[in-house]
């Protein structure tokens, strides 16, 4: 309970800091909204999804990918925030206090999760305004849609631990931002987020299908009632919900362990 209380105190500190810098939240909302609008209206009529080039088909296919990209891009912000605290010596001060070792990082990731949830909520409203309709291809219900959003937040939380490790491993917030984005682009684009992986080169298709990011995207499409892609024998694509949960939990366990270990020895 002491570790939980310590983590919540740090999370509250970070949420208060975010509320006092509203441009952080505003800029975090603008980018995903731009992605929704640009991909919907620029590429909507040129993508072949399930043999159809109907813009409405691609619109509903796209949204799960945009949602997943948005929650994972929060990784860069998490890394930059921790690197900034390191650069200012705040982490060294926290480490000198009688508090749980992992509380600083856990509190930071919880605060980032709250911000990600807010961003996802706004993005879902924008998606509905531009024509996203859960149950477009297959029947679904409110509970399944909420479960899909929950899987997105779980993936986002898992990726913030990767950002935490990056933030502790670099010297400046600028380096953390760059380091947090460089690997995210291939992870998000070599996936089924924006195109059907069956249309990729034969050597690239298995990489996309076994990508943890793809598993969550496919799980959300299934729960949202719009699978929209070709069938695949790859286990993550055949069992996307379970694959999404397993991948996210493994990422949390691995990178939380590495981040807490790095936290003990990192210096400003």
C-alpha positions, 0 to 999 in steps of 0.5 A: 500500500505504501508503494501504491500511495507513493505512485499516486502522489507522483501521478497527482504531481504530474497531472497538476503539472500538465494542467498548468501547461495546457499547451501540452494537452492541446498539442497532444490533441491536434496531431491525432485529429490531423491524422484522422482528417488527412487519412480520411479525406486524402487516402479514403478513396484510393485504398482497396479494403476487402475489394472495395475502394468505398471511402466509408469502408476505408474510414471504418477500417482506418480508425482502429489504426489511428487510435492505436497510433495515437496511444503509442505516440504518447511514448515520446512524451513520457520519455521526454518528461522523464528525461526533463526531470532527470536533466533538472535533477528532480529524479535524484531528489526523489531518489533521496526520499523514503519512497518506493523505488518504482513509484516515480516511474509508475506515477509518471506512467499513470499520469500519462495514461490519464492524458492518453485516455482524454486524448482517445476520448476526444479522438473518438468524438472526432472519428464519429463526426467524420463518419466512423460507425462501430458495427459498420461491417458486423454487429457489435455492442457498447461493451465490445467497443469499450473493451476495444478502447480498453485494449488501446489504453493497455497498449499505450500504458505498455509503450509508456514503459518503453518511453520511460526506459528511453528517458532514463537512458538519454541526456536531454529531453530532445534526445528522448523525443527523437529516440521515442519516435524513431522506432515508433514509425516502423512499428506503426507503419509496418502493420495493418493499421493503414493498409491490409497486410495481405497487400504487402510484400511477401517477406514483410507480411509476417513481420506486420502480422506478428507485430504487437501493434497489429494485434491490438489494431486487429483486436479493436477492429474485431470488437468494433465490428469491422475486421476489414482485412484478409484472413490469416493463419498467423496466431496474433491475427487469428486470436487478436484479443488474446494476442493483444493482452499477452503482448501488452502484459509482456511489454509492461513486465519486461520494460518496467523491470528494465526501467526500474533497474535503470532508475536506480543507477541513472544520474542527471 
